[in-house]
């Protein structure tokens, strides 16, 4: 197998007066990475993306409004806007069937996108889900108040979407995650009862930020993801 090129190409997708800036190892691209909230950006997943590309899985990724090279003010955006931003990027540089890699808040966006696109592989990293009542609220005090109600995640529409998902689900959880309760992770796994395959991997000694703390952790994650996307597991079952 030839060694894939390490070069990727930058892109900018217009969205409501912004340019959603990102890069892709090839276009169109089946694997799309969706970063989380806070100070995150697509750059946080550079090592993982490089490791995936070396294993024959080129990815595309972009910065949501309020993050990274896209810039802008996070206040005023919303979970709903993030879904629309990701959809705009997928329509520009993606190709179905998709493999969506969503981290933290980006995991919820990935789950929402299963309503809009044919998603064959759903790969969730330290996944967050949110009460349906927070979906359209602008980020800010009202949004924070809605999601900080005790166990508000129980009222998420993610459970119904996961129950209908028939692709492959791979979840990476942090052993020492102080942000996402493990009950959320367990319910994500349990809800995807119609998935073709589902697997939960807990990364030892890891935290919510810093899920893959060492190069071997990155390599192990890339091997698992690449095996799934490249269909190696399906072929092994057939033998």
C-alpha positions as CSV (number, residue, x, y, z in Angstrom):
1,X,0.0,0.0,0.0
2,X,1.5,3.4,-0.9
3,X,2.2,5.8,1.9
4,X,-0.4,8.5,1.9
5,X,0.7,12.1,1.4
6,X,0.9,14.2,4.6
7,X,-0.3,17.3,2.8
8,X,-3.7,18.6,3.4
9,X,-5.7,21.4,1.7
10,X,-7.3,24.4,3.5
11,X,-10.9,25.4,2.8
12,X,-13.3,28.1,3.9
13,X,-17.1,27.5,3.8
14,X,-19.4,30.6,3.9
15,X,-21.9,30.4,6.7
16,X,-24.1,33.3,7.9
17,X,-21.5,36.0,7.4
18,X,-18.6,33.9,8.6
19,X,-16.1,31.7,6.8
20,X,-15.8,28.3,8.5
21,X,-12.1,27.5,8.1
22,X,-10.8,24.0,8.0
23,X,-8.6,21.6,6.1
24,X,-8.9,18.2,4.5
25,X,-6.4,15.5,3.5
26,X,-8.6,14.8,0.5
27,X,-11.9,16.1,-0.9
28,X,-14.5,14.8,-0.9
29,X,-13.8,13.2,2.4
30,X,-15.8,10.5,4.2
31,X,-14.4,11.1,7.7
32,X,-15.2,14.4,9.4
33,X,-13.9,15.5,12.8
34,X,-16.0,17.8,15.0
35,X,-14.2,19.4,17.9
36,X,-15.7,20.4,21.3
37,X,-16.5,23.6,23.2
38,X,-14.4,25.8,25.5
39,X,-10.9,26.5,24.1
40,X,-11.0,23.6,21.7
41,X,-10.4,23.7,17.9
42,X,-9.5,21.3,15.2
43,X,-5.9,21.7,16.1
44,X,-6.4,19.6,19.2
45,X,-6.9,16.6,17.0
46,X,-3.9,17.0,14.7
47,X,-2.0,14.1,16.1
48,X,-5.0,11.7,15.8
49,X,-5.8,12.9,12.3
50,X,-2.2,12.4,11.2
51,X,-2.2,8.9,12.7
52,X,-5.4,8.1,11.0
53,X,-4.1,9.4,7.7
54,X,-1.1,7.2,8.0
55,X,-3.4,4.3,8.3
56,X,-5.4,5.1,5.2
57,X,-8.1,7.3,6.8
58,X,-8.0,10.8,5.4
59,X,-10.1,13.3,7.5
60,X,-11.6,16.8,7.2
61,X,-12.0,19.1,10.1
62,X,-13.0,22.7,10.7
63,X,-13.3,25.3,13.4
64,X,-16.8,26.2,14.7
65,X,-17.7,29.8,15.0
66,X,-16.0,31.2,18.1
67,X,-13.0,28.8,17.7
68,X,-9.7,28.6,16.0
69,X,-9.2,30.2,12.6
70,X,-12.9,30.7,12.1
71,X,-13.0,33.2,15.0
72,X,-16.0,35.3,15.8
73,X,-17.9,35.4,19.1
74,X,-19.0,32.2,20.7
75,X,-21.8,34.0,22.5
76,X,-24.8,34.0,20.1
77,X,-24.0,30.7,18.5
78,X,-25.8,27.6,19.7
79,X,-26.0,23.8,19.5
80,X,-28.5,24.3,16.7
81,X,-26.1,26.6,14.8
82,X,-23.2,24.1,15.3
83,X,-25.3,21.4,13.6
84,X,-26.0,23.7,10.7
85,X,-22.3,24.7,10.5
86,X,-21.2,21.1,10.4
87,X,-23.9,20.3,7.8
88,X,-22.7,23.2,5.6
89,X,-19.1,21.9,5.8
90,X,-20.2,18.3,5.0
91,X,-22.2,19.4,2.0
92,X,-19.1,21.2,0.7
93,X,-16.3,18.8,1.4
94,X,-17.9,15.6,2.7
95,X,-19.1,12.4,1.0
96,X,-21.7,9.9,2.2
97,X,-21.6,7.4,3.8
98,X,-19.9,9.3,6.5
99,X,-17.6,8.5,9.4
100,X,-18.2,11.3,12.0
101,X,-15.7,11.7,14.8
102,X,-17.2,14.0,17.5
103,X,-15.5,15.1,20.7
104,X,-17.4,16.4,23.8
105,X,-19.9,18.9,22.5
106,X,-19.0,17.8,19.0
107,X,-20.2,14.3,19.8
108,X,-23.7,15.6,20.3
109,X,-23.5,17.4,17.0
110,X,-22.4,14.2,15.4
111,X,-25.4,12.4,16.8
112,X,-27.7,15.1,15.6
113,X,-26.2,14.8,12.1
114,X,-27.4,11.2,11.9
115,X,-30.8,12.8,11.1
116,X,-29.5,14.6,8.1
117,X,-26.9,12.3,6.5
118,X,-26.1,8.7,6.0
119,X,-23.6,8.0,8.8
120,X,-22.0,4.6,8.7
121,X,-19.5,5.1,11.6
122,X,-20.2,7.2,14.7
123,X,-17.0,7.7,16.7
124,X,-17.6,9.6,19.9
125,X,-14.8,10.9,22.2
126,X,-15.6,11.9,25.8
127,X,-19.2,12.5,24.5
128,X,-21.5,15.1,25.9
129,X,-25.3,15.2,25.3
130,X,-27.7,18.0,26.1
131,X,-31.3,18.5,27.1
132,X,-33.5,19.2,24.1
133,X,-34.6,22.5,25.7
134,X,-31.0,23.9,25.3
135,X,-30.7,23.1,21.6
136,X,-31.8,26.5,20.3
137,X,-30.6,28.6,23.2
138,X,-27.7,31.0,22.4
139,X,-24.5,30.1,24.3
140,X,-24.5,32.3,27.4
141,X,-26.3,32.5,30.7
142,X,-29.6,30.9,29.6
143,X,-27.8,28.0,27.9
144,X,-25.5,27.4,31.0
145,X,-28.5,27.5,33.3
146,X,-30.4,24.9,31.2
147,X,-27.6,22.4,31.0
148,X,-26.5,22.8,34.7
149,X,-29.8,21.6,36.1
150,X,-29.1,18.2,37.8
151,X,-29.1,15.3,35.3
152,X,-30.6,17.6,32.5
153,X,-28.9,15.2,30.0
154,X,-31.6,12.7,30.8
155,X,-34.0,14.8,28.7
156,X,-31.8,14.7,25.6
157,X,-33.1,13.8,22.2
158,X,-29.8,12.0,21.7
159,X,-31.3,8.8,23.1
160,X,-34.0,8.5,20.5
161,X,-31.5,9.3,17.7
162,X,-29.1,6.7,19.0
163,X,-31.9,4.1,19.3
164,X,-32.5,4.5,15.5
165,X,-28.8,4.4,14.5
166,X,-27.9,1.3,12.5
167,X,-24.3,2.0,11.7
168,X,-21.2,1.3,13.8
169,X,-20.7,3.0,17.2
170,X,-17.3,3.4,18.8
171,X,-17.0,5.4,22.1
172,X,-13.8,6.5,23.8
173,X,-14.3,7.5,27.4
174,X,-11.7,9.0,29.8
175,X,-11.1,7.0,32.9
176,X,-10.9,10.2,35.1
177,X,-13.4,12.4,33.3
178,X,-14.5,15.2,35.7
179,X,-16.8,16.7,33.1
180,X,-18.9,13.9,31.6
181,X,-20.6,11.5,34.1
182,X,-20.0,7.9,33.2
183,X,-23.7,7.4,33.4
184,X,-23.9,9.5,30.2
185,X,-21.4,7.2,28.4
186,X,-23.2,4.1,29.6
187,X,-26.5,5.4,28.3
188,X,-25.0,6.4,24.9
189,X,-23.8,2.8,24.6
190,X,-27.0,1.3,25.8
191,X,-29.2,3.4,23.6
192,X,-27.5,2.3,20.4
193,X,-29.2,-1.1,20.6
194,X,-29.8,-1.4,16.8
195,X,-26.3,-0.5,15.8
196,X,-24.5,-3.0,13.6
197,X,-21.5,-2.9,16.0
198,X,-20.9,-1.0,19.3
199,X,-17.8,-0.8,21.4
200,X,-16.8,1.2,24.4
201,X,-13.1,1.8,25.2
202,X,-12.1,3.5,28.4
203,X,-8.6,5.1,28.1
204,X,-6.6,4.4,31.3
205,X,-5.3,7.4,33.2
206,X,-7.0,9.9,30.8
207,X,-9.0,13.1,31.5
208,X,-11.7,15.0,29.6
209,X,-9.1,17.3,28.1
210,X,-6.2,15.0,27.2
211,X,-8.1,11.9,26.2
212,X,-5.1,10.4,24.5
213,X,-2.2,11.6,26.8
214,X,0.6,9.6,25.2
215,X,1.7,8.8,21.6
216,X,0.9,5.1,22.2
217,X,-2.6,6.1,23.3
218,X,-3.0,8.1,20.0
219,X,-1.7,5.1,18.0
220,X,-4.0,2.7,19.7
221,X,-7.0,4.9,19.1
222,X,-6.1,5.4,15.5
223,X,-5.7,1.6,15.0
224,X,-9.2,1.0,16.4
225,X,-10.8,3.8,14.4
226,X,-9.0,2.9,11.2
227,X,-9.9,-0.8,11.6
228,X,-13.5,0.2,11.9
229,X,-13.6,2.6,9.0
230,X,-11.5,0.4,6.7
231,X,-13.8,-2.5,7.4
232,X,-11.1,-4.8,8.8
233,X,-13.4,-5.9,11.6
234,X,-16.2,-6.8,9.2
235,X,-13.8,-8.8,7.1
236,X,-12.4,-10.7,10.1
237,X,-16.0,-11.6,11.2
238,X,-16.6,-13.1,7.7
239,X,-13.6,-15.4,7.8
